[in-house]
């Protein structure tokens, strides 16, 4: 039966009312991302001015400023943008894929699996293979293996129930985290520090060679996941409705899980486990703009990038007091209270 004219009018009116709000959020995100990039590039024992940063980027800065901005800060900032975007989009995909606002890359143990792979690469040297190659390769292998294990454990009667998948992910994630703790305990002292600091998350060890390996993988994965937004919108209505509308639910779910594994592994292989980005950022945009993934996923990419760079700047700013803090500590301290405040202040508006 055709939709009444009044229904079409109300839907169109609601959509038109959202456009100014969406544009305002896009402008605010662009400004926040630009500011966070410049702030993080300016970090030094003696903070650089924005003019000094710009001069160094244009090749007109002093020798010392050029080393600080282009040699140390630029690789970290460049890689951080893609890591934040990758984790933000992956979290949004997980929340839509399983119709669960608590879903994140950590839900299925993907991050824990990648962490275990990277820990094995750090602890056990592989002959003839440099660490720069072995670490991301093992991170992806363990991440993909974890995804297959969780998915196979949750299959029953030819299907996969979301509740079973979540429980399997939590159990496998705990097992992987226990293995990382065991390897940390038995590691030699010179490698123990690297594993512990890596497990808390840090962008400081990133170099241009790392970025050239991982960034293309993250870019491809982000584009593919955003391109799947329409299918995710349909799948959020339920598997039965999605199949009635011609969506291959099983194939799409497996495909997006594989892409998520690839993206998470590429993101955490060199920087370690960084939490709350994939949970908080997409959920904020769902609360503000609704569940449409065509809007939520692109905004989650920009929001995740800005969030991780601001947290990285805070982590370095605290260095004069405590040393460079692990970025995972900062994201948890910043993300958790804000997420709690958002839920408490707008809990009546949560629709799923």
N, C-alpha and C positions, 0 to 999 in steps of 0.2 A: 504494500500500500504506500503511495507517495507520501512524503513528509508534508505536514501542513505548512502553509505559507508562514504562519507565525513562528513555527519551529525553525524554519530556515532563516528567518529574520533574526531570531534570538541567537542562533549559532553564529551567523555572520557578524552580528553586533558584538558578541563576546570576543570573536576573533579580532575585530577591528580595535576593540578596547585594549587588547593585549599588545598590539603593535607598538604604540609609543613606549610602553613599559619595557618591551624587549629591546627596542632601540636604545633606550636609556641605559639598560644593563650592558649592552654591547659597548657603548661609549665608555662607561665606567670601567669595564673590564680592560678595554684597550689602554686607557690611561693608567690603570693599576699595573698592567703588564709592563708598559714602557717605564714607569717609575721603578718597578722592582728590578728590571734589567739594569737600569742606570745605577741604582743603589748598590746592587751586588757587584757590578763592574768597578765601583768606586772604592770597594773595601781594600784597606791596607793598614798597616800599623799606624800610619798617619793618613786618615781618610782623604781621598782625592776629591777635588771639587768636580762638579759636572763639566766645567770647562776643560779641566785637565783630562777627564775621561774622553770627552769628545775629540780633543786634540790627539790623544794617543790612538783612538780608533781611526782617525783620518791620516795617521802617519806623521803628524806634526808635533808630537809630544817629546818629552825628554827621554833619554835612554832608559832611566829607571822607571818612569811611568809606562813606557812601552812594554817593559818586561812584566810589570805588575798587571796591567790591563790586558794585553794581548797574549802574554805568556802563561799567566797563572789564572786570572779571573775569567777570561773569555771562554776557554774550553769548559770550565765548570758551569758558567751561565748558559752557554749554548746547549750543553748536554742536559742541564736541569730543565730547560724549557720543554724538551721532548719527553723527559721522564715524567714530569708533572702532567703534561698533556696525555701521555699514554696511560698513566694510572687513573686519571680522571675519566677518560673515555671508557676504559676497561671496566671501571666501577659502575658507570652508567649502563653499560651493556649487561653486566651481571644482574643489576637490579631489575632491568627490563626482562631479561631472559628467564629469570626465576620468579618474577613478580614478587620480589621481596626487598623492602627498603633497606634491610641490613646486609644485603649482598655486597661483596667486594672481591677483589682479586685474592684476598685471604680466605674467602669463604670455602673454596674448593681446595685449599692448600697449595695453590699455584705458587705463591710467594715463598712458602716454606720449602717446597720442592726445589725451586730455583736457588734458594739460599743453601740448601744441602749440596746441590751440585757445585756451586761456587766454593763452598767450604772444602769439599773433596779436592777441587782443583788447587786450592791454596795449600792444603796439608800434604797431598801426595803429588809429587812432581811426575809428569808424564814425559818419558824420554822423547827427545826430538820435537816436542810440541811446546812452544812458549806459552807462558801463563796468559798472555793477552788473547790467545786463541782458545786455549783449553778452558779458561774460566767461563766465557759466554757459551761455549759449546756444551759443557757439562751442565750449566745452568738451564739451558733449553732442554737438554735430554732428560734431566730429572724433573723439570717442570711439566714437560709433555707426558712423561711416564706417570707422574702423580695424577694428572688429569685423566689418563686412561684407567688408572687404578680406581680412582674415586667413581668414575662413570660406570666401570664394570661392577663395582661393589653395590651400586645403587640400582642396577637393572633388575627387574623382577617382572615376570609374566609379559615379557616383550615390551615393557615400558619403563620409564624412570619417573618416580615420584619426587617432587621437589623437596619434600621433608626428608626423605631418605638420602637424597643427594647432599643436603646441607649437613646432616648428621655424619655421613661418610666423610665429607670434607673436613669437618671439625676433628674427627678421629685421626684421619691421615695427617692433617696438619700438626696435631699434637705429636704424632710419631716422628714426623720429620724434624720438628723442633727439638725433640729429645735426642735425636741422632746428632744434630748440630751441637747441642750441649755436650754430648759425649766426646765428639771430636775435638771440641774446644778444650775439654778437660785433659785429654791425652796429648794435645799438641805441644811441641817444644815452645819454650817461652818466646822465641823470636817470631813464631807464627801465631801464637795464641793472641797476642795483642792485635795483629792484623785481622784475625777472625772475629774477635770481640768487637772491635771498632767497626768492622764491616757489617756485622750483624745488626748494629744500631743504625746504620745508614749514614752515608757521607758522600758528598760530591767532590771532596778535595783530591781524591786520587785519579780523577778523570783527566785524560790527555786527548789531544786531537786524534790520535790513532784509535782510541776507544770509541770516540764519537763517529768516526768514519765507518766503523764496523756495525755499531748498534743503531745509529740514527736512521739509516735507510729502512731497517726492519721495522722500527717503531712508526715511521712515516707511512709505510705501506699498510701496516696493521690499523693505524688510526683511520686512514682513508677508507679501508674496507669496512670497518665497523660503522663509521658514520654513513656509508652508502647503504648499510643494512637497516637504517632507521625505520623505514616504512614497514619492513617485515617485523621488526621488533614491536612496533605499534600494534600490529595485528595480533602478534603472539601474546601480548599483554591482555588481550580479551579472553584468552584461554586456548588450550590446544585444539579443542573441538571446533571452536569458531574459526581458528586460523586454518585448519584443514578444510573446512567448508569453503573458505575463501581462496583455496588453491595454494596455500603455503605448505611446503615440505617441512613440517615442524622438526622431525627427527634429524633430517639432513642439515637444516639451518642451525639447529642447536649444536650439533657436533662440529660443524664448520666454524661457528663463532667461538666455541670452546678451544679449538685448535689455534685460531688466530689470537685469542686471549692468552693462551700459553706462550705463543711466540713473542707477543708484545711484552708480557710481564717478564719473561726471561731476559729479553733484550734490555728492559728498563732496570732490572735489579742486579744484573750480572756484574756491573762495575761499581754500583753505588750502594748495594745492600738493601735491606728491607726498610722501606719507608711507609709507615702506616697512615691511615685516616684520610689520605687524599682521595682514594677510590671510594671511600664511604661517605665522607662529608660533602665534597664538592658537587657531585651530581645530585645528591639529595637536596642540597640547598636550592639548586635551580628547579627541581621538581616542585618544591614548596612554593617557589616564587612564580613560576610560569606554567605549572601543570606538567602532565606526563608525556607530552609530545617529544619523542626522541629526536625528531628532526631539529628541534631547538635545543634540547637538553645536552645532547652529545657534543655538538660544536662548542657550546658555551662551557661545557665541562673541560674541554681541551684548553681553552684560554684560562679558565679559572684555576685548573690544576697547575698550569705553568706559572701563573702569578703567585699562587699560594706557596709552591715549593721554593721559589726564589726569595720571597719575603722571609720564609722560615730559614733559608740558608743565610740570608743577611743577618738575621737575629742571632743565629748560631755563631757567626764570625764576630759579631759585635760583642758578644759575651766572652770572647777569647782573652781579653785583657784581665778578666777575673778568674775564669775557670779553664782556660784553654778552649780550643775550638770544640763546641758541643756537637755530638752526633745529631744530624738533622732529624732523625726519627724521634728523638726526645722532644725537639721543638714542635714538630708537627702534632705530636700527641698533646702537648701542653696547650697549644693554640687551638687545635681542632676539636678536642673533646669538650672543653667548656662552651665553645661557641655552638657546637652541635646540641648540647644539652639545653642551652638557652633557647635555641631555635625551636626545639621540640616543645619546651615548656611554654613559650610565648604563642606558638601557632599550632598547638596540638589539635585544635578543633578543625583545622583546615587540612589535615593529613587525610588524603583520600584512599590510600592503599597501604 
